[in-house]
């Protein structure tokens, strides 16, 4: 978050500084600065679009602890039976470990780094090793944060928010994957907006 705030301040500041310099220099100097002017607009847009995701990540991390998972399946094509296309990770259902749940990268902003490291026919082993083991915080039935190991594997890096579409899209029917009321309430605290109604919870035996 701090780096993004610094970038949001730094790129406009540099843009304004170069505008000031160009007003006191020959016209041809402006053309030297032109790549920065154009790229600066793009970088400001990128920094702004990251903040909603960063706030969502922070909320998930307040609700769920990190887990360090070994050999989490992933893929570059469509996951069989998944609602959406996209690159994905496959997790086990916390309430039914034999059931597998995909978390698809629904938003591709800042996902290119992950795209080059998920399981695929052209993925280089040394790149795949950069996300092994996988850091995960959340509940795959609703939403979660994935991260790669950094600094000797002691801290997470490259954090990315993943979620099931129904938790943020009211047009989709909520799907709880057998979650109980406690898990649903927990997901709500983590930022999920649209969750199963009590009538959709599995019967308690």
C-alpha positions in Angstrom: 0.0 0.0 0.0 2.8 2.4 0.9 4.5 1.9 -2.4 1.3 2.6 -4.3 0.8 5.8 -2.3 4.4 6.9 -3.1 3.8 6.1 -6.8 0.5 8.0 -6.8 2.4 11.1 -5.5 5.6 10.5 -7.4 4.4 10.2 -10.9 2.2 13.3 -10.9 5.0 15.2 -9.2 7.5 14.2 -11.8 5.0 15.1 -14.6 4.5 18.6 -13.1 8.2 19.1 -12.6 9.0 18.3 -16.2 6.3 20.6 -17.4 7.9 23.4 -15.4 11.3 22.5 -16.8 10.0 22.5 -20.4 8.6 26.0 -20.1 12.2 27.4 -19.6 13.9 25.3 -22.2 13.8 25.1 -26.1 10.7 23.5 -27.7 12.6 20.4 -28.7 13.1 19.5 -25.1 9.4 18.8 -24.8 9.7 16.0 -27.3 12.4 14.4 -25.1 10.0 14.4 -22.1 7.0 13.3 -24.2 7.4 9.5 -23.4 7.3 10.3 -19.7 4.3 12.5 -20.1 2.4 9.7 -21.9 3.6 6.9 -19.6 3.0 9.1 -16.6 -0.7 9.3 -17.4 -0.9 5.5 -17.7 1.0 5.0 -14.4 -1.3 7.4 -12.5 -4.3 5.4 -13.8 -2.7 2.1 -12.8 -2.0 3.4 -9.3 -5.6 4.6 -8.9 -7.1 1.4 -10.0 -5.0 -0.6 -7.5 -6.4 1.1 -4.4 -9.8 -0.7 -4.3 -8.1 -4.1 -4.6 -5.5 -3.1 -1.9 -8.3 -2.2 0.5 -10.0 -5.5 -0.3 -6.8 -7.4 0.4 -6.3 -5.6 3.7 -9.9 -6.5 4.8 -9.4 -10.2 3.9 -6.1 -10.3 5.8 -7.8 -8.8 8.9 -10.3 -11.7 8.8 -8.2 -14.7 7.9 -4.7 -15.9 8.8 -2.1 -16.8 6.3 -1.8 -20.5 5.3 1.3 -21.8 3.5 0.1 -24.5 1.0 2.3 -26.9 -1.0 1.7 -27.9 -4.6 -1.6 -26.1 -5.1 -2.9 -27.0 -8.6 -3.3 -24.2 -11.1 -3.9 -23.7 -14.7 -4.1 -21.3 -17.7 -7.2 -22.6 -19.4 -10.8 -22.8 -18.4 -11.4 -24.9 -15.2 -13.9 -27.7 -15.9 -17.3 -26.6 -14.7 -16.2 -23.1 -13.6 -18.5 -20.2 -14.0 -15.8 -18.0 -15.7 -12.9 -18.4 -18.0 -9.5 -17.4 -16.8 -6.3 -18.5 -15.0 -7.0 -20.3 -11.7 -5.9 -22.0 -8.5 -7.7 -25.0 -7.2 -8.3 -25.3 -3.4 -10.0 -27.9 -1.2 -13.4 -27.1 0.3 -12.9 -26.5 4.0 -16.1 -28.3 4.8 -15.6 -31.2 2.4 -11.9 -31.8 1.7 -12.7 -34.2 -1.1 -14.4 -31.4 -3.1 -12.2 -29.1 -5.2 -13.0 -25.4 -5.6 -11.4 -23.1 -8.3 -10.6 -19.5 -7.6 -10.4 -17.7 -11.0 -8.6 -14.5 -11.7 -11.7 -12.5 -12.6 -9.9 -9.2 -12.9 -6.6 -9.3 -14.8 -5.1 -6.1 -13.6 -1.6 -6.9 -12.3 -2.2 -10.6 -13.0 0.4 -10.9 -15.8 3.1 -11.9 -13.3 1.0 -14.8 -12.1 0.0 -15.8 -15.6 3.7 -16.6 -16.4 4.0 -18.8 -13.3 0.9 -21.0 -13.2 0.9 -24.5 -14.4 1.0 -24.7 -18.2 2.8 -26.4 -21.1 5.1 -23.5 -21.6 5.7 -22.5 -18.0 9.3 -22.8 -17.1 10.0 -24.8 -13.9 12.1 -22.0 -12.4 9.1 -19.6 -12.8 6.7 -22.1 -11.3 9.0 -22.5 -8.3 8.6 -18.8 -7.6 5.0 -19.4 -6.3 5.9 -22.6 -4.3 4.8 -22.8 -1.6 1.7 -20.6 -2.1 0.6 -18.2 0.6 -3.2 -18.1 1.0 -5.5 -16.3 3.3 -9.3 -16.6 3.0 -12.0 -19.1 2.2 -12.1 -20.4 -1.4 -15.9 -20.7 -1.2 -16.0 -16.9 -1.1 -12.8 -14.9 -1.4 -9.1 -15.0 -0.6 -5.7 -13.5 -1.1 -2.9 -15.4 -2.8 0.8 -14.4 -2.5 4.2 -15.7 -3.6 6.9 -16.4 -1.0 9.4 -13.6 -0.6 12.6 -12.8 1.4 13.6 -16.4 1.9 10.0 -17.5 2.1 9.4 -15.7 5.4 7.0 -13.1 4.1 4.4 -12.9 1.3 4.8 -10.8 -1.8 2.8 -10.1 -5.0 -0.5 -10.2 -3.2 -3.6 -10.7 -5.4 -7.3 -10.7 -4.4 -9.3 -13.6 -5.8 -13.1 -14.2 -5.3 -16.1 -16.1 -6.4 -18.2 -13.8 -8.7 -21.4 -14.1 -6.6 -19.9 -12.4 -3.5 -19.5 -9.1 -5.4 -22.1 -9.5 -8.2 -25.8 -9.4 -7.1 -26.8 -10.7 -10.5 -25.3 -14.1 -9.7 -27.0 -16.6 -7.4 -25.0 -16.9 -4.1 -23.2 -20.2 -3.8 -22.0 -21.3 -0.4 -20.3 -24.7 -1.3 -21.8 -26.2 1.9 -20.6 -23.4 4.2 -22.1 -23.1 7.6 -23.5 -19.9 9.1 -20.2 -19.2 10.9 -18.1 -19.4 7.7 -20.6 -17.2 5.9 -20.5 -14.6 8.7 -16.7 -14.8 8.6 -16.7 -14.1 4.8 -19.0 -11.1 5.4 -16.4 -9.6 7.8 -13.8 -10.2 5.1 -15.7 -8.0 2.6 -18.0 -10.4 0.8 -21.2 -8.5 -0.1 -23.7 -11.0 -1.3 -23.9 -14.3 0.7 -26.3 -17.2 0.9 -29.5 -16.8 2.9 -30.0 -18.9 6.0 -32.4 -21.1 4.1 -29.5 -22.1 1.8 -27.3 -23.5 4.7 -26.9 -27.2 4.9 -29.1 -28.9 7.5 -27.4 -29.6 10.8 -27.5 -33.2 11.8 
